[in-house]
Every structure is written in structure tokens, then in C-alpha cells.
């Protein structure tokens, strides 16, 4: 899998091609000492095979010795019977060791296994050499087998001690065998035995070094493979988690890798096996063929916009960047790779729009802060001037100045409220009884905005407690009531219904008004700032409501619903007689978990 930390990461001396099998510096030291020791522990498989091989060899030697003793007794009746018993016991011991003793764990000293393995071997072989000498067998070479096993399985100290003990036993057996011969013959035999023991020592030393070198290489190889697997998994997780599409095509024209985002952008069926197939045979990849061919032909990356028309009149606008990666070596088995990086232009445009909106918000807050003082001075001057005016036209013009100054003041206040919003820790947020607060806020709103119709209350959550700042809840209620009454159908049947309803661990606050459906253009930008409709509002009310809800882990939504009032009467005992649909804004708030903190 190609690495994708950024769309086009710059070449660096510390970054190697992942296809070469070498991990990057940012991950190659990720195995700590305890993990490295665990990786070294993976050598138990190789140690188990070597252990079982030597234990099987010991068992085969024991069985051959037992068979040889049986033949010895059959052909030479003078052979001691206890040697046959010794070989039988030795065969049983080697069989039990082969079947019952676990292989030596890596890193565990061999000393604990020495008495039941090599120590027993030296004892049995020496007894056979000392008491079992005959014309049929020469048991002296068997004393060279324990040093070989010790050189592979044991430590250097155990190997040296085993070689010395084996040499002493060979020398003792040689003295017992050649002591009756002439001095010249003894000297020659002892010299040959010394040369034999020296060769055995050198062979054991070389085997010990070779086995340790092989074990070290095995541990390093296992650590490298584990690190490479870890590297591949991390790369796969990174590539699969990016929002942009990643496609890798080999020089042979076959698809080598593709992430889920690219499959969705290209409208490829999920679960369809495409890896390893020629890109010409994949229908969804055909719009990218000219970029792939051009990239391989020019041996450099290109960028181009691509339009896809998967069905009907729908289209997908993609920006595609390509990059060519040369093989890490001159091996004919490796092929160049073409990396295609796909970006959805719609998402890019949304990101640009979001950044522009954020920048505009910061600029608006700065401008609002600067014009607040001059605007206050204009309003005060208009109020002072009203005391000196006596002409109706002058008073009318002065009233227009005051009204627009107040309107500008509300706009400045809304913009600065957005900039000042801060989220407090949950423990510092007071617990409110929702129905009590809603009733009081509606009464306050009615006193300040005497309506021509009615506001009906349907408060059905008397025990619901919520964590909410009282001022923030008031701001939400005022904005929703202002918006509902502004757009409600006027006349004797005009109405706004405020209701609450508890459900499981949440409680819903709903403000419903009878009115015409919202236009689709407004509906798509309902909670965006400065998205005012035909009215003269600032276009920040619903946006402020959404931000305040988010700061209290609540959700606000809009839906076209029928009247929540029953058809036979309202909350104040009046007959509505109308079940037509209206516009509903509802806020879902989690209930509080600390009823003892209630403030009312």
C-alpha cells in the first residue's frame, strides 16, 4: 500500500519507499524493549524444531544401542546382562524426554536440562565404552555427540564444560584400552586422541558461534517482519481513513490498491473484487485512463479535473492528481506505480465556503465592535434632537433615524453575542425546571410583545429538569417566539403553540406556528448566519439558537407538522377547529442527572 501522509509528500532522506520493504524512520523505532523481547520469544518455533530434532536423534541412538546389545547377547553369551538393562533404561529415558519434556524456552539457561540429557548421555556412553568393549562395536565416537548438542542448544560455559568432560572420559577410556600395550603404541594412540579431542573442541566452538549467529539473525528477521506488518497495517488504516480517494495503478496497467473513499467517488460497487485487474476492464476507472497513460508516458505527475456521469443527469466533479513512483531497485520483478489522488470538488468548495464564512464572521465581529460607539452616539443625538423638533415632518424623519439606529443596534448586539459565546463546564451549568421556565419566559415575552392573537401553552413535562443557562434559554425562546409570530398567518385564527414533552432521557421543547411552508431556498440555509428571508431580520436568530443548543448538548431542528393542539380545544379551553399544518421548531435537551441542584 502506498503511503499517504499528505497528497504529495516531499522526498526526504529519512523516508524510504514502502514497497522496498524498509520501514520509515517515524515508525521503525516503535518496538520497545519489552516488545523486542517478545519478538525474540517468537524463536520458540525454531528452537522447538531443533530441540525435537536432537531429542529424536538421542532416541534413535538409544534404540540402536539397545538393538546392538541384544545382538551382542545373542552372538556372545558372555556380554553382561546389566548392559542390556542399562540400554533399555536409557531408551526409556530418551523416549520420556522426547515426549514429556517441553522444548527449552528462548532465553532460558540450558543448565536445568543438562543432567537429564547430556549428563545422562555422557554417563551411559562412558559405561558402554568402559565395560562394553567388544569386536562388534566401538562406543568411543558416541562421546562426541553431547558436545555437538551442547554447542547448538547450550551456552558457551555449558559447551566448554561438556567438551572438557567428554575429553576426559575419552582420555580415561583410551588409557583403560591401551594401557596394556607398549609405550610407543600408547604415545601414538594418546597423540591421536589428543588430536581428536582438539578437533572436537574446535568443531563445538564453531557450531556454537554459528548457532548463536543464526539465532540472532532469526530474531532480527522476526522483528523486521513484525515491524513491516505493523507498518503496513498503519499505512492501510491511514489510507482507508482519509476522506479523499487514493488509487494505485501498476506499470502493467493493473489496479494495485484503492481505498473506500475512491470507490465511493468513482461509484464502484462495494465488495466487488477489483485489485489485480487491468484498469481497462473496470468500467468506473475508464475516465481516469488518459491521466494514467499520460503519467506513465511523461514519467511525472499531472493534475486534471474529471467529470463523472454515473446515472441520469447527476454528475461528480473530481480533481485528480497523479504521481509516479519509480521501483526501488533495478529488479525486473518490480514495476513503477502511479498514485492517483482524488478530491471531490464539491467538498473543496464547501471547505472554501466555510473558511470564507468564518473569516466573514470574524470581520463582522470586528466591524460591529467598531461601529457600536458611533451608533450609540447617533441614537442619543436623535433622542436629544426630538426634544427640539415641533414640525410633523421633522419628527417623522427623526423617528426613522431612531428606528434604524435601534435596528442597527440589534444587529451589532447579535453579532457580538456570537463572538462572546463561551461553553461552561457541565458542573457549573444550573439545573432548571423546564416547564416553569418556559411558562415564565412566555409571560415575559407577551408583556413586551402584546400579540394580536394568542400563544397557547401545552406543558406536559412538569418534572423534567435540564441543565441550561437561564439567559441562554431565554434567548432561544425569544428568538423562536419572534420568528414564529413574525411568520405566522395573521388574523383571528393566528396562533403560536409552545409545548413540552418528555421522552426517555430527553425532553422536547417545541414552538409551532400556523403559516405557509418555508421556501426550499430558505430551508437549505435555515440555520446558517445571515440567511434572512424576505423579512427585515438580521438572519442571526436561528444561528444563535443552534450555537446555544450545541453548547448545552441539545439539538434544534425544523419540521413541517400539524397543530399539536387537540381538535376539540386548546390549552386555554378555546376551540381551534383547525388541524392544518404549520412550521415547528423543536429543541431536544438531555435531562439533568442532578435534581438536587435545581435553582427553582
SENUVO-323493 format. One line per 10 residues: their letters; for each residue x, y, z of C-alpha. Coordinates in pm, whole numbers, always signed. Example, Ala and Ser with C-alpha at 12.3 -4.5 7.8 and 13.67 -1.06 7.14 Angstrom:
AS = +1230/-450/+780  +1367/-106/+714 $
This chain:
XXXXXXXXXX = +0/+0/+0  +136/+338/-91  +195/+574/+197  -17/+887/+205  +73/+1123/+485  -1/+1421/+260  -128/+1443/-100  +226/+1479/-234  +486/+1429/+41  +824/+1573/-35 $
XXXXXXXXXX = +1116/+1340/-81  +1333/+1302/+226  +1643/+1111/+322  +1457/+971/+621  +1172/+827/+415  +1213/+515/+209  +984/+364/-48  +739/+141/+141  +743/-102/-150  +1111/-170/-87 $
XXXXXXXXXX = +1021/-340/+238  +1211/-92/+455  +1010/+87/+727  +1017/+462/+769  +1210/+636/+1045  +890/+758/+1206  +789/+401/+1283  +1100/+185/+1271  +1178/+251/+1639  +823/+184/+1757 $
XXXXXXXXXX = +911/-155/+1912  +1012/-106/+2274  +1244/-334/+2470  +962/-547/+2606  +817/-590/+2256  +1159/-679/+2117  +1199/-944/+2386  +856/-1079/+2291  +962/-1089/+1927  +1275/-1277/+2030 $
XXXXXXXXXX = +1042/-1515/+2208  +891/-1599/+1872  +1209/-1803/+1812  +1048/-2079/+2018  +927/-2235/+1694  +1281/-2268/+1557  +1417/-2374/+1898  +1138/-2629/+1929  +1228/-2784/+1595  +1600/-2801/+1683 $
XXXXXXXXXX = +1522/-2938/+2029  +1289/-3204/+1895  +1544/-3295/+1629  +1821/-3357/+1883  +1587/-3540/+2122  +1477/-3764/+1833  +1842/-3830/+1745  +1912/-3931/+2107  +1614/-4166/+2097  +1733/-4325/+1774 $
XXXXXXXXXX = +2083/-4373/+1919  +1932/-4532/+2233  +1723/-4772/+2026  +2023/-4868/+1815  +2230/-4928/+2127  +1954/-5146/+2268  +1936/-5346/+1946  +2314/-5378/+1940  +2316/-5514/+2296  +2051/-5767/+2204 $
XXXXXXXXXX = +2264/-5885/+1913  +2569/-5888/+2140  +2397/-6120/+2387  +2267/-6338/+2104  +2607/-6386/+1941  +2825/-6359/+2254  +2672/-6503/+2561  +2946/-6352/+2773  +2809/-5994/+2749  +2687/-5864/+3089 $
XXXXXXXXXX = +2311/-5858/+3123  +2316/-5531/+3314  +2443/-5353/+2997  +2126/-5463/+2822  +1925/-5331/+3115  +2124/-5006/+3102  +2045/-4961/+2733  +1676/-5036/+2797  +1660/-4779/+3078  +1844/-4528/+2857 $
XXXXXXXXXX = +1598/-4586/+2572  +1305/-4534/+2809  +1465/-4216/+2947  +1524/-4068/+2599  +1168/-4158/+2498  +1021/-3986/+2804  +1242/-3682/+2742  +1128/-3667/+2380  +761/-3693/+2469  +736/-3541/+2816 $
XXXXXXXXXX = +992/-3261/+2842  +889/-2929/+2685  +1132/-2760/+2447  +1370/-2516/+2602  +1208/-2169/+2607  +1417/-1896/+2440  +1643/-1715/+2680  +1622/-1986/+2948  +1957/-2136/+3051  +2031/-2489/+2937 $
XXXXXXXXXX = +2177/-2592/+3274  +1845/-2721/+3408  +1814/-2962/+3115  +2176/-3077/+3118  +2151/-3359/+3379  +1858/-3538/+3209  +2003/-3502/+2860  +2375/-3457/+2804  +2478/-3566/+3153  +2286/-3890/+3111 $
XXXXXXXXXX = +2433/-3939/+2764  +2792/-3900/+2886  +2732/-4143/+3173  +2576/-4411/+2954  +2828/-4377/+2674  +3119/-4394/+2917  +2983/-4706/+3084  +2943/-4870/+2744  +3298/-4773/+2648  +3441/-4891/+2983 $
XXXXXXXXXX = +3251/-5218/+3019  +3112/-5296/+2677  +3421/-5306/+2459  +3390/-5583/+2202  +3469/-5668/+1845  +3117/-5573/+1735  +3109/-5206/+1842  +3333/-4917/+1931  +3140/-4676/+2153  +3410/-4408/+2183 $
XXXXXXXXXX = +3272/-4185/+1897  +2945/-4158/+2089  +3120/-3937/+2345  +3150/-3668/+2072  +2770/-3638/+2037  +2697/-3448/+2364  +2943/-3164/+2282  +2771/-3116/+1945  +2427/-3089/+2107  +2561/-2860/+2378 $
XXXXXXXXXX = +2721/-2631/+2116  +2384/-2576/+1949  +2149/-2565/+2248  +2366/-2460/+2541  +2558/-2153/+2645  +2929/-2110/+2595  +3001/-2216/+2953  +2797/-2534/+2923  +2960/-2613/+2588  +3314/-2575/+2727 $
XXXXXXXXXX = +3237/-2788/+3035  +3074/-3057/+2820  +3371/-3066/+2581  +3618/-3091/+2872  +3420/-3365/+3045  +3381/-3558/+2721  +3755/-3525/+2650  +3841/-3654/+2999  +3614/-3952/+2955  +3761/-4027/+2614 $
XXXXXXXXXX = +4110/-4000/+2762  +4018/-4226/+3053  +3866/-4482/+2818  +4174/-4467/+2596  +4402/-4523/+2896  +4198/-4825/+3001  +4205/-4968/+2648  +4571/-4901/+2561  +4742/-4936/+2900  +4848/-5296/+2830 $
XXXXXXXXXX = +5028/-5205/+2510  +5383/-5085/+2457  +5490/-4730/+2540  +5541/-4635/+2174  +5198/-4758/+2084  +5045/-4575/+2380  +5214/-4246/+2290  +5090/-4273/+1934  +4737/-4357/+2047  +4733/-4076/+2305 $
XXXXXXXXXX = +4853/-3828/+2041  +4574/-3936/+1810  +4323/-3899/+2094  +4456/-3552/+2174  +4418/-3452/+1810  +4070/-3598/+1811  +3972/-3403/+2122  +4119/-3081/+1980  +3917/-3127/+1663  +3607/-3189/+1872 $
XXXXXXXXXX = +3669/-2870/+2070  +3714/-2665/+1751  +3404/-2816/+1592  +3196/-2746/+1905  +3322/-2387/+1916  +3237/-2325/+1552  +2892/-2484/+1592  +2825/-2268/+1895  +2913/-1947/+1710  +2715/-2049/+1403 $
XXXXXXXXXX = +2407/-2138/+1608  +2420/-1808/+1800  +2463/-1612/+1479  +2173/-1798/+1322  +1954/-1732/+1628  +2038/-1361/+1619  +1954/-1342/+1251  +1626/-1522/+1315  +1534/-1275/+1592  +1623/-975/+1376 $
XXXXXXXXXX = +1431/-1119/+1084  +1126/-1177/+1301  +1147/-825/+1444  +1178/-684/+1092  +877/-883/+970  +667/-778/+1268  +766/-414/+1217  +688/-438/+847  +345/-588/+921  +282/-311/+1173 $
XXXXXXXXXX = +395/-55/+916  +162/-197/+652  -134/-205/+891  -80/+157/+997  -47/+268/+635  -364/+82/+544  -551/+243/+835  -427/+589/+734  -518/+546/+368  -859/+398/+445 $
XXXXXXXXXX = -942/+677/+692  -864/+973/+466  -1164/+1144/+315  -1003/+1177/-28  -967/+892/-272  -641/+701/-322  -583/+474/-623  -258/+295/-712  -206/+153/-1063  +98/-53/-1160 $
XXXXXXXXXX = +307/-15/-1472  +144/-330/-1605  -188/-147/-1611  -336/-340/-1319  -508/-190/-1016  -285/-239/-712  -472/-55/-435  -785/+155/-381  -947/+288/-65  -1316/+311/+20 $
XXXXXXXXXX = -1334/+686/-46  -1212/+635/-404  -1464/+355/-458  -1745/+584/-347  -1623/+874/-562  -1599/+651/-869  -1935/+486/-787  -1781/+140/-778  -1993/-143/-632  -1891/-229/-278 $
XXXXXXXXXX = -1743/-573/-225  -1659/-626/-592  -1302/-769/-624  -1104/-530/-842  -750/-549/-703  -516/-700/-959  -749/-649/-1255  -650/-438/-1560  -794/-88/-1527  -922/-105/-1887 $
XXXXXXXXXX = -1167/-376/-1779  -1306/-171/-1488  -1585/+48/-1625  -1569/+303/-1342  -1195/+357/-1399  -1218/+444/-1768  -1250/+824/-1714  -905/+811/-1549  -728/+612/-1820  -595/+915/-2008 $
XXXXXXXXXX = -437/+1053/-1689  -278/+716/-1611  -135/+676/-1960  -10/+1035/-1968  +156/+998/-1627  +343/+682/-1730  +436/+832/-2067  +574/+1156/-1919  +718/+982/-1609  +587/+1270/-1395 $
XXXXXXXXXX = +270/+1369/-1216  -17/+1558/-1378  -335/+1721/-1247  -672/+1747/-1417  -1042/+1787/-1348  -1264/+1490/-1427  -1643/+1480/-1460  -1825/+1155/-1396  -2181/+1085/-1509  -2280/+765/-1328 $
XXXXXXXXXX = -2654/+789/-1388  -2909/+1029/-1534  -2828/+1396/-1509  -2621/+1359/-1190  -2251/+1426/-1219  -1947/+1410/-994  -1675/+1671/-1027  -1332/+1542/-923  -987/+1695/-909  -732/+1420/-981 $
XXXXXXXXXX = -358/+1448/-908  -115/+1177/-1018  +234/+1088/-909  +481/+834/-1049  +693/+623/-815  +994/+450/-972  +1089/+99/-848  +1326/+91/-553  +1570/-135/-738  +1652/-244/-1088 $
XXXXXXXXXX = +1490/-582/-1033  +1267/-686/-1323  +1006/-808/-1074  +930/-453/-958  +717/-215/-1160  +662/+159/-1148  +350/+279/-974  +107/+560/-1049  -64/+715/-748  -396/+889/-818 $
XXXXXXXXXX = -523/+1128/-553  -894/+1210/-596  -1063/+1510/-437  -1433/+1591/-451  -1463/+1945/-582  -1797/+1988/-403  -1629/+1922/-69  -1344/+2157/-160  -1595/+2427/-243  -1774/+2364/+86 $
XXXXXXXXXX = -1446/+2396/+273  -1367/+2721/+96  -1716/+2844/+173  -1679/+2750/+540  -1344/+2930/+562  -1490/+3237/+396  -1785/+3227/+632  -1557/+3201/+935  -1346/+3489/+806  -1658/+3694/+741 $
XXXXXXXXXX = -1779/+3622/+1093  -1454/+3743/+1245  -1461/+4051/+1026  -1825/+4117/+1115  -1748/+4096/+1485  -1462/+4340/+1448  -1674/+4582/+1244  -1964/+4554/+1489  -1735/+4636/+1777  -1604/+4943/+1596 $
XXXXXXXXXX = -1943/+5085/+1495  -2111/+5028/+1831  -1997/+5354/+1989  -2071/+5578/+1686  -2412/+5415/+1656  -2488/+5482/+2022  -2390/+5846/+1970  -2628/+5870/+1670  -2914/+5728/+1877  -2852/+5967/+2166 $
XXXXXXXXXX = -2828/+6263/+1930  -3160/+6164/+1768  -3328/+6145/+2110  -3195/+6490/+2209  -3297/+6634/+1874  -3653/+6503/+1919  -3699/+6742/+2214  -3633/+7044/+1992  -3848/+6946/+1693  -4205/+7065/+1652 $
XXXXXXXXXX = -4274/+7007/+1281  -4452/+6676/+1195  -4221/+6604/+903  -3911/+6662/+1114  -4045/+6436/+1386  -4120/+6166/+1129  -3769/+6183/+986  -3617/+6181/+1333  -3828/+5875/+1420  -3694/+5698/+1112 $
XXXXXXXXXX = -3340/+5773/+1227  -3412/+5635/+1573  -3583/+5320/+1439  -3297/+5239/+1204  -3040/+5317/+1472  -3217/+5071/+1701  -3225/+4813/+1423  -2853/+4856/+1364  -2801/+4824/+1738  -2981/+4489/+1739 $
XXXXXXXXXX = -2763/+4369/+1450  -2448/+4474/+1637  -2578/+4305/+1953  -2645/+3978/+1767  -2303/+3974/+1602  -2124/+4042/+1928  -2331/+3775/+2105  -2198/+3516/+1861  -1839/+3622/+1929  -1891/+3618/+2308 $
XXXXXXXXXX = -2048/+3273/+2335  -1849/+3051/+2570  -1911/+2698/+2689  -1905/+2636/+3063  -1821/+2308/+3238  -2133/+2092/+3292  -2096/+2114/+3670  -2128/+2494/+3654  -2447/+2492/+3446  -2759/+2535/+3663 $
XXXXXXXXXX = -3043/+2284/+3662  -3380/+2430/+3561  -3737/+2302/+3575  -3821/+2332/+3207  -4198/+2386/+3230  -4164/+2657/+3494  -3900/+2840/+3292  -4093/+2813/+2965  -4414/+2948/+3122  -4234/+3242/+3280 $
XXXXXXXXXX = -4045/+3326/+2960  -4364/+3316/+2754  -4535/+3551/+3000  -4239/+3790/+2983  -4245/+3780/+2603  -4622/+3855/+2599  -4572/+4156/+2824  -4307/+4300/+2591  -4478/+4197/+2265  -4856/+4219/+2305 $
XXXXXXXXXX = -4981/+3992/+2026  -5296/+4035/+1827  -5373/+3666/+1862  -5286/+3413/+2126  -4998/+3199/+2249  -5116/+2862/+2372  -4916/+2652/+2616  -4912/+2271/+2630  -4660/+2197/+2902  -4656/+1820/+2958 $
XXXXXXXXXX = -4322/+1771/+3132  -4374/+1907/+3484  -4089/+1704/+3636  -3835/+1747/+3356  -3506/+1903/+3471  -3246/+2029/+3225  -2900/+2181/+3255  -2925/+2516/+3081  -2813/+2870/+3138  -3124/+3074/+3211 $
XXXXXXXXXX = -3014/+3364/+2989  -2937/+3124/+2704  -3276/+2955/+2734  -3441/+3299/+2736  -3251/+3395/+2421  -3362/+3076/+2245  -3725/+3125/+2346  -3728/+3491/+2243  -3576/+3414/+1901  -3816/+3125/+1836 $
XXXXXXXXXX = -4121/+3321/+1950  -4021/+3628/+1748  -3962/+3413/+1443  -4287/+3216/+1490  -4503/+3524/+1537  -4335/+3711/+1253  -4417/+3438/+1003  -4750/+3320/+1146  -5062/+3379/+942  -5228/+3693/+1076 $
XXXXXXXXXX = -5597/+3718/+1154  -5832/+3595/+1420  -5707/+3236/+1387  -5337/+3327/+1407  -5170/+3129/+1683  -4840/+3011/+1826  -4828/+2689/+2031  -4548/+2622/+2280  -4535/+2266/+2409  -4305/+2037/+2607 $
XXXXXXXXXX = -4293/+1660/+2609  -4064/+1422/+2800  -3936/+1109/+2624  -3689/+867/+2785  -3376/+1062/+2882  -3461/+1372/+2678  -3726/+1639/+2683  -3855/+1825/+2378  -3943/+2194/+2366  -4150/+2281/+2057 $
XXXXXXXXXX = -4264/+2617/+1916  -4530/+2572/+1648  -4693/+2843/+1439  -4962/+2828/+1173  -4815/+2951/+847  -4711/+2878/+493  -4430/+2628/+427  -4079/+2763/+405  -3931/+2806/+62  -3678/+2537/-41 $
XXXXXXXXXX = -3406/+2800/-89  -3453/+2922/+269  -3494/+2570/+409  -3149/+2466/+286  -2980/+2757/+470  -3213/+2784/+766  -2954/+2770/+1044  -2675/+2950/+861  -2579/+3303/+967  -2706/+3598/+765 $
XXXXXXXXXX = -2958/+3372/+591  -3255/+3607/+639  -3561/+3570/+422  -3785/+3848/+293  -3823/+3993/+645  -3603/+4268/+781  -3445/+4045/+1048  -3070/+4011/+1092  -3063/+3647/+984  -2873/+3552/+1300 $
XXXXXXXXXX = -3157/+3441/+1529  -3175/+3073/+1433  -2797/+3052/+1402  -2762/+3183/+1758  -3023/+2931/+1876  -2829/+2646/+1719  -2500/+2758/+1873  -2656/+2793/+2218  -2812/+2447/+2188  -2483/+2291/+2089 $
XXXXXXXXXX = -2315/+2447/+2392  -2566/+2266/+2613  -2556/+1932/+2422  -2900/+1995/+2275  -3029/+1976/+1916  -3258/+2214/+1731  -3450/+2113/+1417  -3727/+2231/+1189  -4016/+2023/+1063  -4349/+2079/+894 $
XXXXXXXXXX = -4608/+1943/+1141  -4975/+1959/+1211  -5101/+2155/+1508  -5017/+1997/+1844  -5349/+2118/+1984  -5634/+1868/+2006  -5912/+1932/+1754  -6172/+1988/+2025  -5999/+2262/+2219  -5680/+2441/+2310 $
XXXXXXXXXX = -5482/+2478/+2622  -5699/+2767/+2738  -6028/+2598/+2668  -6087/+2754/+2326  -6196/+2560/+2023  -5939/+2566/+1747  -6138/+2380/+1485  -5828/+2373/+1262  -5574/+2094/+1217  -5377/+2240/+928 $
XXXXXXXXXX = -5001/+2204/+910  -4763/+2464/+1041  -4396/+2534/+1099  -4241/+2375/+1406  -3903/+2433/+1563  -3818/+2189/+1839  -3525/+2159/+2077  -3427/+1819/+2220  -3244/+1857/+2552  -3096/+1583/+2773 $
XXXXXXXXXX = -3247/+1564/+3119  -3030/+1657/+3415  -2877/+1387/+3635  -2859/+1603/+3948  -3208/+1707/+4062  -3072/+1840/+4393  -2902/+2128/+4207  -3225/+2277/+4079  -3245/+2653/+4111  -3623/+2691/+4113 $
